[in-house]
Every structure is written in C-alpha cells, then in structure tokens.
Amino acid sequence: MSEEILINVTPSETRVAIVENGVLQEIIIERTRQLGLVGNIYKGVVCRVLPGMQAAFIEIGLERAAFLHLSDLSSQELEQKGSGNIEHYLVENQQIIVQVAKDPIGSKGARLTTEISIPSRYQVYIPYSTKGGVSQRIECEAERIRLRAFQEAFQQEHKSGAFIARTAAECIDEAILESDMLFLLQLWKSIQEKISTAQPQTLIHYDLPLSIRTLRDLYTDTIEKVKVDSRKTHQRLIEFATEFVPDIVPIIEHYTRDRPLFDMYNIEEEIEKALDRKVSLKSGGHLVFDQTEAMTTVDVNTGGYVSGKNLEETIFKTNLEAAQAISRQLRLRNLGGIIIIDFIDMQSEAHKSLVLNALEKTLEKCHAKTKITEVSALGLVEMTRKRTRESLAHILCEPCPTCHGKGELKTAETICLEIFREIIREVRQYNVKQILVLASNTVVEKLLDEEADVLSELEAFLNIRIKFRSEAEYTQEQYDVVLI
C-alpha cells in the first residue's frame, strides 16, 4: 500500500492530507487565528466547583472557562487522597496546572486534565505518574517486555515520572530511546521553571506546529513520501527529522511545481465532497450523514443498486461497501462522539457479522480511538469515536444565515399563508384601509400569480387594499406587513 503525507502551507493556514493509494483518507486543518489547543499547558484558576457533576470550571485565559472532571485529575492526586469528591481536591480561586485534552467544540469549552503528558517521537512523558506503559499497537509480546524493562530501568536511574512507549518505538535501539527520554526530562525541567514564575491564566507551554506534529505523530514505516509546498516549512521539517528521526530525511520533499500540490492530488475536490450530506457508493447506493450537537447519524440506502441473485445479497453487498466508505468518511470528516449507523436491514446473522467485522477492520487505521457495539434489535450499529478537535464541517463552514442550521426553509406557499394571517390580525387590531407587504421576490410572485384569487377575496372581505413590494435582500422566510 502506497501512503503519502501532503502538507500545504500558507500564511493563514496549514493543511495536512493523508493519501493512501492516491485516495484522500484524512485532512487536518490548522488556521493561524484558530490554532488548536490540545497539548497546551496553562496555569489556571478554579472559578467554580460543581459537586453534583464532580467537576470544576477553570479559567485559563480563553473566551470560555474550561472544564475539568474528577476523572481527569492526575493518578498521583487521586491515589494520595483516594476520595471520590471533587471538593476534596479543588476550591474556588485555587491555582492549578492543567493541560488541554480536547479543543473547545461548538458551545463547549476546552476539556482539561491535570495528568500532564509531553510527547516526543518515541515516548510520552507523564511527570505526575509512576505507571508507564506500551502502545497497544505494538503487538509483539517480546518487544513489549523489552520496552517495559528499559522504561523501568530508566525511571529508577533518573527518579523520573512515567513513560509510555509510542508505536514508533517498536524495535528502536535503546540508545535512541534513552536520548529521546532525556530530551523529555530536560523539556519538563524548563516547563517547571516557567510554572514557578508564570501569572495565573497564562499559557506555560504550547505544542509543536501542525507540520512538525505530523512527522512526530503520523509518520509510520508505510509512508513513502512527505511533500510540502513551503520552502521554510520544508527546512523546519528537515531540521526536526535530522535531530529526532534521521532515517526519514530522504523522503521529505519540497514540492516546487507550478500546479498547486493539493490540485495535483485532487484534494480540493475531495474536501468539497466531504462537506456534502450525501456520499455516493460505486454500487449505486449512497450514504447520508447528518451531524448534530448530540450525535452523528449515517443512513445507508441501496439507491439504484439491483445487482445480485436476490434482495438479501443486494443488501449485504451494499452494506459491505458502505462499511468501508463510512470508515473513510469518519476519518475524512473527523466526526466524533456518538455515531449511529443505520445499515439496511439484514436477515442473515452471518451477513451482520461480516459487515460489522468489515467496519471494525477498516477503522483499525483510524488514529482516533473507536468503540463499536453489536447490531441492535432495531438494526442499528452504535459506536463512539474519540473527538479532540472540531469536525471538518465546523472548521470550514458556519450555520446558514437563512435557515439557521435547520437545513430546511418554509415553502413560498407557507409564507403566503402566514402573510394572509398577519394581514387579518393587523386589520382587526387597527382601523386601516391600506397595507403594504414587503417580501422576497419569490413570495411576491406567488402572491400575485397563484394566490391572486385568494388576495381578491381577502381584500373584499376586509374592505382594504393590499400592495406588494419585492425586497432583493429578503430571504424566502422574511416578510413585513406595513400599515399605511
């Protein structure tokens, strides 16, 4: 399988595309004015403790107060007090060192933790913990034992916190691992010095820019090329790779062609498609994605697909293709939280199992943690996907000012009937002989054409004269009834 990382850099934003076999699988966007906060460390102040929720709101200098739950306190704190009451740990106006675990999403503030973690290429350092670990993606038991033993020996020698070996640490020489861990200890020492002098509600430490985080977090042995269209960013990537992962320096390429990098790989077109509700399947079926604040629903439809020996086989093949497409779309759109998938009803238990297995297998490539349930009695598959940043749609789009995010508008006929009712209401309340209706061109045309007979009857019934004026700036749902 051929994999590439494409990095497009402009002064206002950085975009990273993960491409597998020429097909876009994931897009990450970071805008200069809306930089992600995950990984940032702040000196915060407790502004409110909520015993009923076992949580607290922390002011860290952002527009909205951030949220800290009892379960997100460091293991060291929880072990020392052993209490299940948030009030035993936090009080109002208390200063506290916190790290952003989830970016602000929608109307919710950032999610915080006091279990500080600092990642490098091969390890994650957890200074307030004594329990290390190894990435679950490292499956070889002998390698897991080797990494754990090295971590324990290092911790005993340096009297440090704990380390978690990342997937990239697999089969890496111990001298390189030690250098990586010493770097993390030195970085934590400098952070501690800043903590001692920093004022409350200030940023102590921020994570690397997206382009460098991409090399640190997303690079694997299957990546054949990393292409970047900025000379300055290319130089930074080379410097970072030379110091931390010298083996990948040869694959980092500065893209200099006239045609834009993302155009060369049809990335722009794929991004546009990822903003649509409907996703077509090769078989003729399609998916419909609906994203709300509470959850995302995915509806699978056969559409015009009628191939196969019988209906059950047609449904099975559509669902099988849908499972693969849904996995890609979840990554591409960065959909998280609760996700409900309404596959087409299948009678065969074997088919249900195969579709579920296909979904699980394709989601293995996803960097975000996922959990999938069995097919419910209603034929639904419920799953969760860890959400740490805004979805693609929330980054690139905003609610429609006309429908205010509903996705639907009242018909012109509905608005005409509303206008009739408003006219009757106004005439009965005020003694008027003439009324002016201001509305969109579509509504006015309908009133004067299809509703002309009704208008004549209304004028005769109320003994008034009704005039109309089209307003170019009015939306279809906007109108005004003016007394003259």
TORVEXPA-225600 format. One record per residue (C-alpha): x, y, z; residue number from 0. Coordinates in nm, 4 decimals, always signed. Layout:
# residues N
((X, Y, Z), NUM)
...
END
This chain:
# residues 484
((+0.0000, +0.0000, +0.0000), 0)
((+0.1329, +0.3410, -0.1031), 1)
((+0.0949, +0.6199, +0.1531), 2)
((+0.1933, +0.9848, +0.1292), 3)
((+0.1669, +1.2911, +0.3515), 4)
((+0.0986, +1.6192, +0.1707), 5)
((+0.1496, +1.9487, +0.3548), 6)
((+0.0089, +2.2724, +0.2120), 7)
((+0.1252, +2.5884, +0.3899), 8)
((+0.0028, +2.9475, +0.3518), 9)
((+0.0440, +3.2409, +0.5940), 10)
((-0.3101, +3.1903, +0.7252), 11)
((-0.3360, +2.8114, +0.7489), 12)
((-0.1605, +2.4751, +0.7287), 13)
((-0.3355, +2.1735, +0.5778), 14)
((-0.2149, +1.8145, +0.6027), 15)
((-0.3571, +1.5411, +0.3794), 16)
((-0.3013, +1.1685, +0.4331), 17)
((-0.3262, +0.9887, +0.0981), 18)
((-0.3422, +0.6094, +0.0575), 19)
((-0.3119, +0.4618, -0.2913), 20)
((-0.3943, +0.8010, -0.4389), 21)
((-0.7133, +0.8421, -0.2314), 22)
((-0.7515, +1.1071, +0.0396), 23)
((-0.8128, +0.9428, +0.3785), 24)
((-0.7664, +1.2238, +0.6274), 25)
((-0.7396, +1.6022, +0.6220), 26)
((-0.6172, +1.8127, +0.9160), 27)
((-0.6501, +2.1913, +0.9055), 28)
((-0.4926, +2.4409, +1.1425), 29)
((-0.5608, +2.8100, +1.0917), 30)
((-0.3331, +3.0787, +1.2301), 31)
((-0.6214, +3.2577, +1.4035), 32)
((-0.7703, +2.9340, +1.5363), 33)
((-0.4717, +2.7267, +1.6459), 34)
((-0.5550, +2.4009, +1.8198), 35)
((-0.5060, +2.3971, +2.1955), 36)
((-0.4641, +2.0237, +2.2623), 37)
((-0.1370, +1.9647, +2.4454), 38)
((-0.1049, +2.3240, +2.5688), 39)
((-0.0213, +2.3630, +2.9383), 40)
((-0.1712, +2.6522, +3.1386), 41)
((-0.1590, +2.7915, +3.4905), 42)
((-0.5312, +2.8117, +3.5596), 43)
((-0.7579, +2.9354, +3.8360), 44)
((-1.0590, +2.7426, +3.9674), 45)
((-1.3627, +2.9654, +3.9148), 46)
((-1.6397, +2.7231, +4.0098), 47)
((-1.6639, +2.3792, +4.1696), 48)
((-1.9663, +2.1635, +4.0807), 49)
((-2.0076, +1.8807, +4.3356), 50)
((-2.3184, +1.7489, +4.1583), 51)
((-2.1172, +1.6898, +3.8402), 52)
((-1.7909, +1.6038, +4.0218), 53)
((-1.6234, +1.8670, +3.8049), 54)
((-1.4970, +2.2240, +3.8034), 55)
((-1.4645, +2.5159, +3.5646), 56)
((-1.1139, +2.6540, +3.5249), 57)
((-1.0211, +2.9959, +3.3861), 58)
((-0.7111, +2.9611, +3.1670), 59)
((-0.7339, +3.2875, +2.9739), 60)
((-0.9649, +3.1715, +2.6928), 61)
((-1.3008, +3.3118, +2.5854), 62)
((-1.4873, +3.0386, +2.7746), 63)
((-1.3953, +2.8697, +3.1008), 64)
((-1.2534, +2.5192, +3.0521), 65)
((-1.3943, +2.2005, +3.2082), 66)
((-1.2122, +1.9628, +3.4432), 67)
((-1.3784, +1.6401, +3.5605), 68)
((-1.2765, +1.4418, +3.8675), 69)
((-1.1717, +1.1503, +3.6450), 70)
((-0.9249, +1.3792, +3.4645), 71)
((-0.7203, +1.4545, +3.7755), 72)
((-0.3733, +1.3006, +3.7775), 73)
((-0.3353, +0.9460, +3.9081), 74)
((-0.0935, +1.0803, +4.1676), 75)
((-0.3573, +1.3161, +4.3130), 76)
((-0.6277, +1.0504, +4.3136), 77)
((-0.4031, +0.7951, +4.4856), 78)
((-0.2923, +1.0393, +4.7553), 79)
((-0.6417, +1.1350, +4.8714), 80)
((-0.8450, +0.8406, +4.7480), 81)
((-1.1619, +1.0484, +4.7539), 82)
((-1.4486, +1.0472, +4.5043), 83)
((-1.5474, +1.4054, +4.5888), 84)
((-1.4184, +1.6897, +4.3715), 85)
((-1.4393, +1.9293, +4.6694), 86)
((-1.1582, +1.7371, +4.8425), 87)
((-0.9238, +1.8335, +4.5577), 88)
((-1.0305, +2.1772, +4.4367), 89)
((-1.1621, +2.5020, +4.5857), 90)
((-1.2527, +2.8310, +4.4214), 91)
((-0.9615, +3.0682, +4.3388), 92)
((-0.7118, +2.7820, +4.3688), 93)
((-0.4273, +2.7961, +4.1155), 94)
((-0.3772, +2.4754, +3.9199), 95)
((-0.1558, +2.3463, +3.6376), 96)
((-0.3683, +2.1926, +3.3623), 97)
((-0.3311, +2.0637, +3.0079), 98)
((-0.5883, +2.0817, +2.7276), 99)
((-0.7148, +1.7330, +2.6381), 100)
((-0.9878, +1.8446, +2.3949), 101)
((-1.0259, +2.1663, +2.1994), 102)
((-1.3357, +2.3821, +2.2547), 103)
((-1.6099, +2.2309, +2.0377), 104)
((-1.9275, +2.4201, +1.9495), 105)
((-2.0575, +2.5905, +2.2621), 106)
((-1.8434, +2.3768, +2.4948), 107)
((-1.5203, +2.4997, +2.6484), 108)
((-1.1917, +2.3090, +2.6374), 109)
((-1.1655, +1.9794, +2.8298), 110)
((-0.8735, +1.9738, +3.0739), 111)
((-0.6623, +1.7232, +3.2621), 112)
((-0.4026, +1.7546, +3.5371), 113)
((-0.2352, +1.4333, +3.4166), 114)
((+0.0279, +1.6283, +3.2228), 115)
((+0.1763, +1.4391, +2.9279), 116)
((+0.4527, +1.5552, +2.6946), 117)
((+0.5001, +1.3589, +2.3712), 118)
((+0.8134, +1.3119, +2.1649), 119)
((+0.8779, +1.0887, +1.8671), 120)
((+0.9124, +0.7623, +2.0623), 121)
((+0.7802, +0.8274, +2.4116), 122)
((+0.5155, +1.0175, +2.6067), 123)
((+0.6401, +1.1509, +2.9388), 124)
((+0.3920, +1.1668, +3.2306), 125)
((+0.5714, +1.3547, +3.5118), 126)
((+0.2940, +1.3128, +3.7731), 127)
((+0.2630, +0.9359, +3.7356), 128)
((+0.4655, +0.6292, +3.8299), 129)
((+0.2906, +0.3853, +3.5951), 130)
((+0.4258, +0.3638, +3.2410), 131)
((+0.3113, +0.1554, +2.9509), 132)
((+0.3468, +0.0492, +2.5892), 133)
((+0.1247, +0.1358, +2.2941), 134)
((-0.1408, -0.1294, +2.2276), 135)
((-0.0493, -0.1139, +1.8588), 136)
((+0.2794, -0.2881, +1.9440), 137)
((+0.1570, -0.6473, +1.9388), 138)
((+0.4834, -0.8436, +1.9732), 139)
((+0.4975, -0.9577, +2.3374), 140)
((+0.8774, -0.9852, +2.3395), 141)
((+0.9080, -0.6263, +2.2188), 142)
((+0.6586, -0.5062, +2.4791), 143)
((+0.8622, -0.6766, +2.7538), 144)
((+1.1851, -0.5184, +2.6234), 145)
((+1.0353, -0.1676, +2.6200), 146)
((+0.8834, -0.2033, +2.9670), 147)
((+1.2135, -0.3261, +3.1119), 148)
((+1.4029, -0.0353, +2.9594), 149)
((+1.1497, +0.2145, +3.0906), 150)
((+1.1689, +0.0756, +3.4438), 151)
((+1.5484, +0.0853, +3.4453), 152)
((+1.5485, +0.4448, +3.3179), 153)
((+1.2920, +0.5576, +3.5764), 154)
((+1.4873, +0.4022, +3.8628), 155)
((+1.8096, +0.5677, +3.7483), 156)
((+1.6671, +0.9158, +3.6928), 157)
((+1.3957, +0.9115, +3.9616), 158)
((+1.1575, +1.0485, +3.6995), 159)
((+0.7865, +1.0136, +3.6333), 160)
((+0.6495, +0.7537, +3.3926), 161)
((+0.6848, +0.6944, +3.0182), 162)
((+0.4555, +0.5395, +2.7602), 163)
((+0.6274, +0.3899, +2.4569), 164)
((+0.4605, +0.5050, +2.1350), 165)
((+0.4070, +0.2833, +1.8306), 166)
((+0.7142, +0.4377, +1.6667), 167)
((+0.9334, +0.2992, +1.9499), 168)
((+0.8960, -0.0563, +1.8244), 169)
((+1.2398, -0.2141, +1.7519), 170)
((+1.4204, +0.1181, +1.8117), 171)
((+1.7703, +0.0968, +1.9599), 172)
((+1.7865, +0.1664, +2.3339), 173)
((+2.0458, +0.4427, +2.2888), 174)
((+1.7967, +0.6346, +2.0716), 175)
((+1.5165, +0.5716, +2.3208), 176)
((+1.7341, +0.6996, +2.6060), 177)
((+1.8217, +1.0159, +2.4141), 178)
((+1.4530, +1.0729, +2.3473), 179)
((+1.3625, +1.0290, +2.7135), 180)
((+1.6426, +1.2588, +2.8335), 181)
((+1.5129, +1.5247, +2.5958), 182)
((+1.1690, +1.4960, +2.7547), 183)
((+1.3141, +1.5303, +3.1064), 184)
((+1.5001, +1.8451, +3.0039), 185)
((+1.1863, +1.9877, +2.8418), 186)
((+0.9851, +1.9211, +3.1590), 187)
((+1.2524, +2.0951, +3.3668), 188)
((+1.2190, +2.4087, +3.1547), 189)
((+0.8379, +2.3927, +3.1853), 190)
((+0.8666, +2.3709, +3.5645), 191)
((+1.0814, +2.6845, +3.5658), 192)
((+0.8128, +2.8699, +3.3693), 193)
((+0.5420, +2.7432, +3.6058), 194)
((+0.7211, +2.8905, +3.9066), 195)
((+0.7178, +3.2436, +3.7611), 196)
((+0.4024, +3.2486, +3.5458), 197)
((+0.0962, +3.4543, +3.6326), 198)
((-0.2458, +3.2836, +3.6654), 199)
((-0.4498, +3.2296, +3.3467), 200)
((-0.1423, +3.2204, +3.1242), 201)
((-0.0019, +2.9746, +2.8717), 202)
((+0.3015, +2.7860, +3.0027), 203)
((+0.3844, +2.5568, +2.7124), 204)
((+0.2402, +2.5028, +2.3658), 205)
((+0.2725, +2.2065, +2.1351), 206)
((+0.4647, +2.1982, +1.8074), 207)
((+0.3077, +2.3429, +1.4891), 208)
((+0.0928, +2.1090, +1.2809), 209)
((+0.3569, +2.0411, +1.0153), 210)
((+0.6090, +1.9108, +1.2707), 211)
((+0.3443, +1.7302, +1.4778), 212)
((+0.2589, +1.5438, +1.1587), 213)
((+0.6076, +1.3930, +1.1439), 214)
((+0.6067, +1.3222, +1.5143), 215)
((+0.2601, +1.1681, +1.5398), 216)
((+0.1511, +1.0417, +1.1988), 217)
((+0.4651, +0.9136, +1.0322), 218)
((+0.4879, +0.5337, +1.0008), 219)
((+0.7060, +0.2947, +0.8033), 220)
((+0.4351, +0.2727, +0.5365), 221)
((+0.4749, +0.6419, +0.4434), 222)
((+0.6731, +0.6646, +0.1192), 223)
((+0.6789, +1.0428, +0.0722), 224)
((+0.6234, +1.3603, +0.2691), 225)
((+0.5666, +1.6512, +0.0307), 226)
((+0.5491, +2.0134, +0.1460), 227)
((+0.4988, +2.3200, -0.0729), 228)
((+0.6696, +2.5732, +0.1569), 229)
((+1.0464, +2.6181, +0.1499), 230)
((+1.0568, +2.7497, +0.5079), 231)
((+0.8425, +2.4651, +0.6433), 232)
((+1.0451, +2.2127, +0.4447), 233)
((+1.3609, +2.3368, +0.6138), 234)
((+1.1984, +2.3075, +0.9585), 235)
((+1.0882, +1.9520, +0.8848), 236)
((+1.4402, +1.8577, +0.7722), 237)
((+1.5889, +2.0069, +1.0914), 238)
((+1.3365, +1.8221, +1.3110), 239)
((+1.3839, +1.4922, +1.1271), 240)
((+1.7652, +1.5234, +1.1329), 241)
((+1.7575, +1.5517, +1.5114), 242)
((+1.4862, +1.3027, +1.6004), 243)
((+1.4216, +1.0673, +1.3037), 244)
((+1.7181, +1.0938, +1.0630), 245)
((+1.6071, +0.7886, +0.8635), 246)
((+1.3128, +0.9777, +0.7125), 247)
((+1.5079, +1.2828, +0.5891), 248)
((+1.5393, +1.1393, +0.2319), 249)
((+1.1612, +1.1086, +0.1896), 250)
((+1.0845, +1.4721, +0.2848), 251)
((+1.0420, +1.6514, -0.0447), 252)
((+0.9974, +2.0204, -0.1250), 253)
((+0.7196, +2.0450, -0.3858), 254)
((+0.8034, +2.3226, -0.6334), 255)
((+0.5804, +2.2639, -0.9377), 256)
((+0.3543, +2.5385, -1.0728), 257)
((+0.0366, +2.3378, -1.0228), 258)
((-0.0751, +2.3561, -0.6549), 259)
((+0.0100, +2.0465, -0.4529), 260)
((-0.3490, +1.9746, -0.3462), 261)
((-0.4755, +2.0210, -0.7028), 262)
((-0.2227, +1.7639, -0.8250), 263)
((-0.3834, +1.5021, -0.5967), 264)
((-0.7462, +1.6258, -0.6347), 265)
((-0.7546, +1.7067, -0.2632), 266)
((-0.9634, +2.0235, -0.3062), 267)
((-1.2351, +1.8272, -0.4862), 268)
((-1.2383, +1.5600, -0.2147), 269)
((-1.2715, +1.8250, +0.0573), 270)
((-1.5759, +1.9686, -0.1205), 271)
((-1.7324, +1.6223, -0.1384), 272)
((-1.6652, +1.5687, +0.2321), 273)
((-1.8902, +1.8661, +0.3106), 274)
((-2.1920, +1.7115, +0.1344), 275)
((-2.4594, +1.5203, +0.3239), 276)
((-2.4828, +1.2556, +0.0550), 277)
((-2.1992, +1.0200, -0.0377), 278)
((-2.2434, +0.8032, -0.3465), 279)
((-2.1282, +0.4412, -0.3456), 280)
((-1.9848, +0.2694, -0.6531), 281)
((-2.2652, +0.0146, -0.6446), 282)
((-2.5298, +0.2834, -0.6947), 283)
((-2.6247, +0.3049, -0.3284), 284)
((-2.5484, +0.6055, -0.1107), 285)
((-2.4864, +0.7264, +0.2446), 286)
((-2.6484, +1.0245, +0.4150), 287)
((-2.4594, +1.1950, +0.7008), 288)
((-2.6434, +1.4177, +0.9482), 289)
((-2.4316, +1.5867, +1.2135), 290)
((-2.5963, +1.7353, +1.5220), 291)
((-2.4568, +1.8571, +1.8514), 292)
((-2.5612, +1.5354, +2.0272), 293)
((-2.4574, +1.2758, +1.7685), 294)
((-2.3956, +1.1916, +1.4046), 295)
((-2.6266, +0.9592, +1.2136), 296)
((-2.5359, +0.7679, +0.8984), 297)
((-2.8134, +0.6242, +0.6821), 298)
((-2.7296, +0.3536, +0.4264), 299)
((-2.9505, +0.3272, +0.1156), 300)
((-2.9420, +0.0860, -0.1794), 301)
((-3.0377, +0.3596, -0.4247), 302)
((-3.0435, +0.2161, -0.7772), 303)
((-2.8358, -0.0921, -0.6940), 304)
((-3.0298, -0.4024, -0.8009), 305)
((-2.7471, -0.6453, -0.8804), 306)
((-2.7200, -0.9818, -0.7114), 307)
((-2.9147, -1.3070, -0.7100), 308)
((-3.1706, -1.1847, -0.4584), 309)
((-3.2622, -0.8934, -0.2346), 310)
((-3.0663, -1.0208, +0.0663), 311)
((-2.7481, -1.0462, -0.1391), 312)
((-2.8025, -0.6956, -0.2792), 313)
((-2.8462, -0.5564, +0.0730), 314)
((-2.5414, -0.7446, +0.2019), 315)
((-2.3135, -0.6161, -0.0748), 316)
((-2.4375, -0.2594, -0.0282), 317)
((-2.3803, -0.2732, +0.3474), 318)
((-2.0335, -0.4233, +0.2967), 319)
((-1.9339, -0.1407, +0.0640), 320)
((-2.0957, +0.1110, +0.2979), 321)
((-1.8899, -0.0140, +0.5948), 322)
((-1.5652, +0.0691, +0.4143), 323)
((-1.6959, +0.4047, +0.2899), 324)
((-1.8212, +0.5032, +0.6364), 325)
((-1.4805, +0.4329, +0.7917), 326)
((-1.3097, +0.6611, +0.5398), 327)
((-1.5710, +0.9346, +0.5787), 328)
((-1.5421, +0.9336, +0.9592), 329)
((-1.1672, +0.9974, +0.9272), 330)
((-1.2045, +1.2459, +0.6452), 331)
((-1.4797, +1.4486, +0.8117), 332)
((-1.3252, +1.3961, +1.1586), 333)
((-1.6608, +1.3004, +1.3059), 334)
((-1.6501, +1.2115, +1.6732), 335)
((-1.8674, +1.1463, +1.9750), 336)
((-2.1704, +0.9179, +1.9392), 337)
((-2.2268, +0.7827, +1.5872), 338)
((-2.5355, +0.5813, +1.4888), 339)
((-2.5176, +0.3809, +1.1649), 340)
((-2.8447, +0.2619, +1.0119), 341)
((-2.7398, -0.0211, +0.7842), 342)
((-3.0049, -0.1707, +0.5575), 343)
((-3.1858, -0.4479, +0.7467), 344)
((-3.0229, -0.7886, +0.7018), 345)
((-3.1886, -1.1202, +0.7849), 346)
((-2.8715, -1.3317, +0.7906), 347)
((-2.6751, -1.3277, +1.1164), 348)
((-2.3651, -1.4251, +0.9189), 349)
((-2.4076, -1.1173, +0.6972), 350)
((-2.4474, -0.8939, +1.0022), 351)
((-2.1265, -1.0317, +1.1492), 352)
((-1.9314, -0.9861, +0.8243), 353)
((-2.0451, -0.6250, +0.7852), 354)
((-1.9536, -0.5472, +1.1464), 355)
((-1.6120, -0.7114, +1.1027), 356)
((-1.5517, -0.5078, +0.7858), 357)
((-1.6318, -0.1867, +0.9736), 358)
((-1.4000, -0.2787, +1.2622), 359)
((-1.1151, -0.3772, +1.0291), 360)
((-1.1259, -0.0556, +0.8259), 361)
((-1.1404, +0.1525, +1.1453), 362)
((-0.8129, -0.0021, +1.2673), 363)
((-0.6250, +0.2548, +1.0573), 364)
((-0.8019, +0.5385, +1.2375), 365)
((-0.5770, +0.7317, +1.4792), 366)
((-0.8746, +0.8224, +1.6984), 367)
((-0.9923, +0.5604, +1.9467), 368)
((-1.3197, +0.3916, +1.8445), 369)
((-1.5620, +0.1531, +2.0121), 370)
((-1.8328, -0.0382, +1.8245), 371)
((-2.1370, -0.2238, +1.9613), 372)
((-2.3190, -0.5191, +1.8096), 373)
((-2.6102, -0.4666, +1.5692), 374)
((-2.9077, -0.3677, +1.7860), 375)
((-3.2590, -0.5118, +1.7729), 376)
((-3.3544, -0.2179, +1.5515), 377)
((-3.0737, -0.2930, +1.3088), 378)
((-2.8571, -0.0020, +1.4228), 379)
((-2.4844, -0.0018, +1.4952), 380)
((-2.3829, +0.2320, +1.7740), 381)
((-2.0232, +0.3453, +1.8010), 382)
((-1.8115, +0.6155, +1.9575), 383)
((-1.5062, +0.7864, +1.8140), 384)
((-1.2802, +0.9984, +2.0294), 385)
((-1.3186, +1.3657, +1.9451), 386)
((-1.0348, +1.6057, +2.0299), 387)
((-1.0916, +1.8767, +1.7684), 388)
((-1.3676, +2.0256, +1.5568), 389)
((-1.5063, +1.8324, +1.2614), 390)
((-1.4143, +1.9357, +0.9077), 391)
((-1.7573, +2.0938, +0.8561), 392)
((-1.7287, +2.3010, +1.1748), 393)
((-1.3847, +2.4271, +1.0719), 394)
((-1.4761, +2.5199, +0.7146), 395)
((-1.8442, +2.6127, +0.7434), 396)
((-2.0891, +2.8099, +0.9550), 397)
((-2.4663, +2.7777, +1.0032), 398)
((-2.6718, +2.9092, +0.7115), 399)
((-2.7996, +3.2616, +0.7965), 400)
((-3.1216, +3.1831, +0.6102), 401)
((-3.2201, +2.8524, +0.7711), 402)
((-3.0008, +2.8987, +1.0848), 403)
((-2.8656, +2.5471, +1.0580), 404)
((-3.2005, +2.3692, +1.0179), 405)
((-3.1203, +2.2674, +0.6632), 406)
((-3.4755, +2.3493, +0.5543), 407)
((-3.6787, +2.6566, +0.4573), 408)
((-4.0533, +2.7184, +0.4743), 409)
((-4.2042, +2.6979, +0.1270), 410)
((-4.3225, +3.0100, -0.0543), 411)
((-4.6804, +2.8802, -0.0142), 412)
((-4.6352, +2.8542, +0.3647), 413)
((-4.5079, +3.2128, +0.3795), 414)
((-4.8049, +3.3348, +0.1682), 415)
((-5.0473, +3.1790, +0.4147), 416)
((-4.8572, +3.3333, +0.7077), 417)
((-4.8850, +3.6748, +0.5380), 418)
((-5.2604, +3.6300, +0.4954), 419)
((-5.2982, +3.5526, +0.8660), 420)
((-5.0825, +3.8529, +0.9604), 421)
((-5.2924, +4.0839, +0.7414), 422)
((-5.6156, +3.9651, +0.9072), 423)
((-5.4558, +4.0091, +1.2516), 424)
((-5.3417, +4.3663, +1.1764), 425)
((-5.6693, +4.4797, +1.0162), 426)
((-5.8752, +4.3527, +1.3099), 427)
((-5.6475, +4.5260, +1.5585), 428)
((-5.6094, +4.8571, +1.3740), 429)
((-5.8547, +5.0525, +1.1600), 430)
((-5.6610, +5.0682, +0.8308), 431)
((-5.7660, +5.0812, +0.4660), 432)
((-5.4353, +5.0006, +0.3008), 433)
((-5.1498, +4.7600, +0.3682), 434)
((-4.8035, +4.7214, +0.2115), 435)
((-4.6436, +4.3752, +0.2107), 436)
((-4.2638, +4.3567, +0.1812), 437)
((-4.1321, +4.0115, +0.0897), 438)
((-3.8836, +3.8211, -0.1250), 439)
((-3.9325, +3.8197, -0.4998), 440)
((-4.0332, +3.4510, -0.4954), 441)
((-4.3085, +3.5087, -0.2403), 442)
((-4.4408, +3.8248, -0.4086), 443)
((-4.4594, +3.6500, -0.7452), 444)
((-4.6548, +3.3634, -0.5897), 445)
((-4.8945, +3.6048, -0.4173), 446)
((-4.9676, +3.7920, -0.7400), 447)
((-4.9918, +3.4785, -0.9543), 448)
((-5.1116, +3.1577, -0.7896), 449)
((-5.2683, +3.3318, -0.4895), 450)
((-5.4320, +3.6190, -0.6839), 451)
((-5.7867, +3.4850, -0.6359), 452)
((-5.7343, +3.4461, -0.2615), 453)
((-5.5987, +3.8012, -0.2458), 454)
((-5.9055, +3.9434, -0.4201), 455)
((-6.1355, +3.7635, -0.1780), 456)
((-5.9289, +3.8859, +0.1176), 457)
((-5.9396, +4.2490, +0.0013), 458)
((-6.3162, +4.2290, -0.0476), 459)
((-6.3711, +4.0549, +0.2865), 460)
((-6.1603, +4.3062, +0.4831), 461)
((-6.2512, +4.6074, +0.2664), 462)
((-5.8875, +4.7083, +0.2264), 463)
((-5.6302, +4.7492, -0.0492), 464)
((-5.3131, +4.5390, -0.0395), 465)
((-4.9924, +4.6481, -0.2156), 466)
((-4.6719, +4.4465, -0.2612), 467)
((-4.3037, +4.5275, -0.2968), 468)
((-4.0202, +4.2838, -0.3654), 469)
((-3.7113, +4.3199, -0.1492), 470)
((-3.3968, +4.1727, -0.3051), 471)
((-3.2229, +4.1309, +0.0315), 472)
((-3.5123, +3.9439, +0.1954), 473)
((-3.4802, +3.5683, +0.2334), 474)
((-3.7757, +3.3476, +0.1465), 475)
((-3.8914, +3.3376, +0.5097), 476)
((-3.8672, +3.7132, +0.5668), 477)
((-4.1617, +3.9496, +0.5247), 478)
((-4.3127, +4.2635, +0.6761), 479)
((-4.6745, +4.3794, +0.6819), 480)
((-4.6739, +4.7617, +0.6927), 481)
((-4.9811, +4.9666, +0.7833), 482)
((-5.0420, +5.2664, +0.5567), 483)
END
